[in-house]
Every structure is written in structure tokens, then in C-alpha cells.
Amino acid sequence: MAEHWHELRLHALRLCRNEAAAQDLLQDTFERALRFERQYEPNSNLRAWLHRILLSLFVTRCRRSRRERRALENLTHDPCAWTHREPTSAGNELSPRAASALAKLPLGFRRAVELVDLGDMSYRDAADVIGVPLGTVMSRLHRGRRMLAEALDERPGREAA
């Protein structure tokens, strides 16, 4: 592995554009290669395997960094965003008018809105409960919210009568 150090270092520098970050990436690459050396197939391309590990670690770090930036942005707008809301039942905090509008939605749309928006469930969990694919929940939720907004006449840019 040591014979590939220089080439991997150059690759890390090109990706990171920062000496310290490149050194960290290189160190993590060799650490991971040593930890998973059992998965390396003898007589296969060691150089390619090491470059693959390096690139995989780099992409993972970029994604993590992007998630952290988004989380910090959310916290600057809402300092309590990191806390979890208390679970609520589907009708506790709705006005009678909103509860009536929700009750008039078709069942599939109503269930999606109740589970995700009022029950604070993830899309995946709601899909499991309803027994439909994830994309169907997302579609029903979008359309259900739109129907609810029309029923309540609260869409942005629309004048209330």
C-alpha cells in the first residue's frame, strides 16, 4: 500500500484543495483499507481499490458537510428546530373550521395529512402505515395540503372573500 501513498496524496489534494483536509482524508483512507483488508481480493487492482476508498470517503464527507450546513441554517431561522415536538393527536390543535375541512378530504389524502403533518410521522413511516409506496404518500400529501388550503382559502396571493 505504501507505494500508492504519493499518488493517493495528490488525488486527495485535488479533491480537497486543502493540505490539512487532504492529509486527514489520506489517513482515513489507509485506516479504512487496513480495517477492511479482508475484503480486498488478492491479485486484483490494489491501486483502484485504494482510490475507490478515498473517493467514497470524500463523497461521504461532502454529504455530511452539506447536511451540517443545512442544519445550521435551519437553526439560525428557528433556534428550537433541533427539538422534537410533542406528538399530537390528529384533532387536538385544529380549529373547528380546519377540522371540518380536513374531514371532507378524500380518505387517502386525509390519512397522509393526518399522519405526516399532524402525527409528525416521517414519509417512510406513513407509507408503511397506509400500505402504499413512499412516492404515493408524497403525492397525496402535496395534493391533500393543496385541497386543504383551497378549502380554507388560505393560499398565498389569494384574496379572502
DAPE-V542075 format. One record per residue. N is the residue number from 1. RES is the residue in one letter. PHI is phi in whole degrees, 0 to 359 (999 if undefined). OMEGA is omega in whole degrees, -180 to 180 (NA if undefined). Layout:
BEGIN
N | RES | PHI | OMEGA
N | RES | PHI | OMEGA
END
This chain:
BEGIN
1 | M | 999 | -176
2 | A | 299 | -179
3 | E | 291 | -180
4 | H | 260 | -175
5 | W | 303 | -176
6 | H | 298 | -179
7 | E | 295 | 178
8 | L | 294 | 179
9 | R | 298 | 178
10 | L | 296 | 178
11 | H | 296 | 179
12 | A | 297 | 178
13 | L | 296 | 178
14 | R | 297 | -179
15 | L | 288 | -173
16 | C | 277 | -176
17 | R | 59 | -179
18 | N | 205 | -175
19 | E | 300 | -177
20 | A | 295 | 179
21 | A | 295 | 178
22 | A | 295 | 178
23 | Q | 296 | 177
24 | D | 297 | 179
25 | L | 297 | 179
26 | L | 296 | 179
27 | Q | 298 | 179
28 | D | 294 | 178
29 | T | 296 | -180
30 | F | 291 | 178
31 | E | 296 | 180
32 | R | 293 | 179
33 | A | 297 | 178
34 | L | 291 | -179
35 | R | 293 | -177
36 | F | 249 | -178
37 | E | 298 | 178
38 | R | 296 | -178
39 | Q | 278 | 178
40 | Y | 287 | 180
41 | E | 271 | 180
42 | P | 304 | -179
43 | N | 67 | 172
44 | S | 259 | -172
45 | N | 280 | -180
46 | L | 297 | -179
47 | R | 301 | -180
48 | A | 296 | 180
49 | W | 297 | 180
50 | L | 293 | 178
51 | H | 295 | 179
52 | R | 294 | 178
53 | I | 298 | -179
54 | L | 301 | -179
55 | L | 295 | 179
56 | S | 299 | 178
57 | L | 297 | 180
58 | F | 298 | -180
59 | V | 297 | 178
60 | T | 300 | 178
61 | R | 295 | 178
62 | C | 298 | 179
63 | R | 297 | 179
64 | R | 298 | 180
65 | S | 297 | 179
66 | R | 296 | 177
67 | R | 298 | -180
68 | E | 295 | 178
69 | R | 297 | 178
70 | R | 297 | 179
71 | A | 298 | 179
72 | L | 294 | 177
73 | E | 297 | 178
74 | N | 298 | -180
75 | L | 291 | 178
76 | T | 290 | 178
77 | H | 274 | -178
78 | D | 219 | -175
79 | P | 298 | 180
80 | C | 260 | -176
81 | A | 297 | -178
82 | W | 282 | 180
83 | T | 277 | 177
84 | H | 263 | 176
85 | R | 288 | 173
86 | E | 292 | 177
87 | P | 299 | -180
88 | T | 238 | 175
89 | S | 278 | -169
90 | A | 293 | -179
91 | G | 233 | -174
92 | N | 301 | -172
93 | E | 253 | -180
94 | L | 268 | 174
95 | S | 289 | 178
96 | P | 303 | 179
97 | R | 295 | 180
98 | A | 292 | 179
99 | A | 298 | 178
100 | S | 294 | 180
101 | A | 295 | 178
102 | L | 296 | -179
103 | A | 296 | -179
104 | K | 278 | 178
105 | L | 292 | 173
106 | P | 303 | -171
107 | L | 309 | -178
108 | G | 299 | 180
109 | F | 288 | 179
110 | R | 299 | -180
111 | R | 298 | -180
112 | A | 298 | 180
113 | V | 294 | -180
114 | E | 298 | -176
115 | L | 290 | -174
116 | V | 276 | -175
117 | D | 281 | -177
118 | L | 266 | -179
119 | G | 268 | 178
120 | D | 57 | 178
121 | M | 268 | 175
122 | S | 287 | 178
123 | Y | 302 | -178
124 | R | 297 | 179
125 | D | 295 | 178
126 | A | 297 | 178
127 | A | 298 | 179
128 | D | 294 | -179
129 | V | 294 | -178
130 | I | 285 | -180
131 | G | 85 | 179
132 | V | 230 | 178
133 | P | 295 | -179
134 | L | 303 | -179
135 | G | 298 | 178
136 | T | 294 | 178
137 | V | 297 | -179
138 | M | 298 | 180
139 | S | 294 | 180
140 | R | 297 | 180
141 | L | 295 | 179
142 | H | 299 | -178
143 | R | 291 | 178
144 | G | 296 | 177
145 | R | 298 | -179
146 | R | 296 | 178
147 | M | 296 | 179
148 | L | 295 | 178
149 | A | 296 | 178
150 | E | 295 | 180
151 | A | 295 | -180
152 | L | 271 | 179
153 | D | 58 | -177
154 | E | 242 | 179
155 | R | 289 | 179
156 | P | 299 | 176
157 | G | 85 | -179
158 | R | 254 | -179
159 | E | 279 | 176
160 | A | 284 | -177
161 | A | 276 | NA
END
